[in-house]
C-alpha cells in the first residue's frame, strides 16, 4: 500500500497498449469496497474500452470541432475566487506541467491544444466515468473521492496508470448521452486508464506537497 501511494501519479501520456476488460472489472469490483457514509454507495461507473472507446473518440472529435470550449459545466471544479495558499499551489502545478511540456506562457495556442488532450483521455485506451445521483450532497461527493483513490491505487498495484479528470465536467450532456446515464445522475469526473508512456516527459512531473507541519496539527 505504501509503495502504491508513493508511486501513483496523474498520468498524462499513455501508450496504445490495450487493457483487458476483465482486469478493469476486477479492480473496480474491489474498489467499490470503499467506505461511504451510511453505506449509500453514491457512485455509478461507466467504462469505455475497445470499440466503445473508439466510438466515443469519434463523437468527441466532432464535438471539439463544433465547440472546443465545451458545454456548460454543472459544478465549479475550483472555487470562483481562490485565496492563498490555494491559488499559488494551482498556479505552480500548472507552470510545472507546461515546463515539462516545454510550452511557454506566451504560446496560448499550444496551451489550448494541450488542454484538449484532456478530452482525449491523454491517449488512454480505456476510461471510466463516475456519476452520482443529483440528490447527493457534499458528504457523498467525498465518498466519490474515496472510491476513486481506492481504484487508482489498485490500478497502480496492477501495473496501470490513471488520471482522474474533473475536466470532463465540461461535457456533461455529451458523456451522459453516450453512456446512457439516466437524467437523475450527474457526471462527476472521468478516469483515464492505461499503460503510462515512460518516454513522455510530462509523466516525470511530481506534484509538490506542502510541508507536513503546514497541513497537519497535533492538538
JOVEN-V786590 format. One record per pair of residues at least 4 apart in sequence whose C-alpha atoms are under 8 Angstrom apart, sorted by sequence separation. I is the first residue (numbers start at 1). J is the second residue. D is the distance in Angstrom with one decimal. If there is no record, write none. Layout:
BEGIN
i	j	d
I	J	D
I	J	D
END
This chain:
BEGIN
i	j	d
1	5	6.2
2	6	6.2
3	7	6.0
4	8	5.9
19	23	7.3
20	24	6.7
21	25	6.1
22	26	6.1
23	27	6.3
24	28	6.1
25	29	5.8
26	30	6.4
27	31	6.1
28	32	6.2
29	33	7.7
35	39	7.1
36	40	6.1
37	41	7.9
48	52	5.5
49	53	4.8
50	54	6.4
51	55	6.3
52	56	6.2
53	57	6.0
54	58	6.4
55	59	6.4
56	60	6.2
57	61	6.2
58	62	6.4
59	63	6.3
60	64	5.9
61	65	6.2
62	66	6.4
63	67	5.9
64	68	4.4
76	80	7.4
78	82	7.5
82	86	6.3
83	87	5.6
84	88	6.4
85	89	6.3
86	90	6.2
87	91	6.2
88	92	6.0
89	93	6.3
90	94	6.3
91	95	6.3
92	96	6.1
93	97	6.1
94	98	6.4
95	99	6.1
96	100	6.4
97	101	6.5
98	102	5.9
99	103	6.3
103	107	6.6
107	111	6.5
108	112	6.2
109	113	6.2
110	114	6.2
111	115	6.2
112	116	6.5
113	117	7.0
114	118	7.7
115	119	7.8
116	120	6.9
117	121	6.4
118	122	5.8
120	124	7.7
132	136	7.1
136	140	5.9
137	141	6.4
138	142	6.5
139	143	6.7
140	144	6.7
141	145	6.7
142	146	6.5
143	147	6.3
144	148	6.2
145	149	6.1
146	150	6.1
147	151	6.2
148	152	6.1
149	153	6.2
150	154	6.2
151	155	6.1
152	156	6.1
153	157	6.2
154	158	6.3
155	159	6.4
156	160	5.2
168	172	7.1
171	175	6.2
172	176	6.0
173	177	6.0
174	178	6.2
175	179	6.2
176	180	5.7
177	181	6.7
181	185	6.4
200	204	7.5
201	205	7.6
210	214	6.4
211	215	7.0
212	216	5.6
213	217	6.5
19	24	7.6
36	41	5.7
48	53	5.0
49	54	7.8
63	68	7.3
64	69	7.6
82	87	5.3
98	103	5.3
99	104	7.3
117	122	5.1
136	141	7.4
155	160	5.2
156	161	6.0
176	181	5.0
198	203	6.9
210	215	7.1
35	41	7.9
36	42	7.6
64	70	7.4
98	104	6.9
105	111	7.9
117	123	7.7
121	127	7.5
155	161	6.5
156	162	7.8
176	182	7.6
197	203	7.4
63	70	8.0
103	110	6.8
155	162	7.3
196	203	7.6
103	111	6.8
32	41	7.9
152	161	7.7
152	162	6.2
176	187	7.2
175	187	7.8
98	111	7.9
130	144	7.9
172	186	7.6
172	187	5.9
148	164	7.7
169	187	6.6
169	188	6.4
168	188	7.8
169	189	6.2
168	189	5.6
166	188	6.8
167	189	7.1
168	190	6.0
166	189	4.5
167	190	7.8
165	189	5.5
166	190	6.4
164	189	7.0
165	190	4.9
164	190	5.9
165	191	5.8
164	191	4.5
165	192	7.4
21	49	7.3
163	191	5.5
164	192	6.5
162	191	6.5
163	192	5.1
19	49	7.8
162	192	5.2
163	193	7.0
162	193	4.7
18	50	7.8
161	193	5.9
162	194	6.6
160	193	6.9
161	194	5.5
160	194	5.5
161	195	5.6
160	195	5.1
161	196	5.5
159	195	7.5
160	196	7.0
118	165	7.3
68	116	7.8
119	167	7.8
118	167	6.7
119	168	7.2
118	168	7.7
134	184	5.7
133	184	5.8
134	185	5.6
133	185	4.4
134	186	5.7
132	185	5.4
133	186	6.0
131	185	6.1
132	186	5.4
131	186	5.3
132	187	6.6
131	187	4.4
132	188	6.8
130	187	6.2
131	188	5.2
129	187	7.3
130	188	5.6
131	189	7.3
60	119	7.3
129	188	7.7
130	189	5.4
60	120	7.8
129	189	5.9
130	190	6.1
129	190	4.4
130	191	7.7
128	190	5.7
129	191	6.2
57	120	6.9
127	190	6.9
128	191	5.1
127	191	5.3
128	192	6.7
127	192	4.4
128	193	7.7
126	192	6.3
127	193	5.1
126	193	5.1
124	192	5.9
125	193	6.9
126	194	6.2
124	193	5.8
125	194	6.0
122	192	7.6
124	194	5.2
121	192	5.5
124	195	7.5
53	125	7.2
53	126	6.7
50	125	7.2
49	125	6.4
50	126	7.3
49	126	4.5
48	126	5.5
49	127	6.7
47	126	7.4
48	127	5.2
47	127	5.8
48	128	6.0
47	128	4.2
46	128	5.4
47	129	6.5
45	128	6.3
46	129	5.1
45	129	5.6
46	130	6.7
45	130	4.8
44	130	5.8
45	131	6.3
43	130	6.6
44	131	5.0
43	131	5.8
44	132	6.0
43	132	5.0
77	166	6.7
42	132	5.7
43	133	7.6
77	167	8.0
42	133	6.8
77	169	7.9
42	136	7.4
75	169	7.3
74	169	6.8
73	169	5.3
74	170	7.9
73	170	4.8
42	140	6.3
72	170	6.1
73	171	7.0
74	172	7.3
71	170	5.3
72	171	7.4
73	172	6.8
70	170	5.3
71	171	5.3
72	172	7.8
101	201	6.9
42	143	7.3
43	144	6.4
69	170	7.9
70	171	5.8
71	172	7.1
100	201	5.9
101	202	6.0
37	139	7.5
41	143	7.6
42	144	7.2
71	173	7.5
100	202	5.3
37	140	7.1
36	140	7.2
100	204	7.9
97	202	6.8
100	205	7.1
19	125	7.0
37	143	7.3
16	123	7.1
18	125	6.0
19	126	6.8
36	143	5.2
14	122	6.4
15	123	6.9
16	124	6.8
17	125	7.2
18	126	7.8
35	143	6.9
97	205	6.8
12	121	8.0
13	122	5.2
14	123	5.3
15	124	6.8
16	125	6.0
34	143	8.0
96	205	7.5
12	122	5.3
13	123	6.3
14	124	5.1
15	125	7.9
13	124	7.4
14	125	7.9
35	146	7.0
34	146	6.3
35	147	7.6
34	147	5.3
33	147	8.0
93	207	6.5
32	147	6.3
93	208	7.7
31	147	6.1
34	150	6.7
31	148	7.8
31	150	5.5
31	151	5.0
30	151	7.9
56	178	7.3
28	151	6.2
31	154	7.4
27	151	6.5
27	154	6.1
27	155	6.6
46	179	6.7
8	152	7.6
8	153	6.9
5	153	6.6
8	156	6.3
4	153	5.7
7	156	7.7
4	154	7.9
11	161	6.0
10	161	7.6
11	162	5.6
12	163	6.9
1	153	7.8
4	156	6.0
9	161	7.4
10	162	6.1
11	163	5.3
4	157	6.2
8	161	7.6
9	162	7.4
10	163	4.6
9	163	7.6
10	164	7.1
19	194	6.3
18	194	7.3
19	195	8.0
17	194	7.4
17	195	6.6
15	194	7.2
16	195	7.7
14	194	6.1
15	195	5.7
14	195	5.5
15	196	6.1
14	196	4.5
15	197	5.2
13	196	6.1
14	197	4.7
12	196	7.9
13	197	5.5
11	196	6.3
13	200	6.4
13	202	7.1
12	202	6.5
13	203	6.7
12	203	6.2
11	203	5.8
10	203	7.8
9	203	7.8
9	206	7.3
END
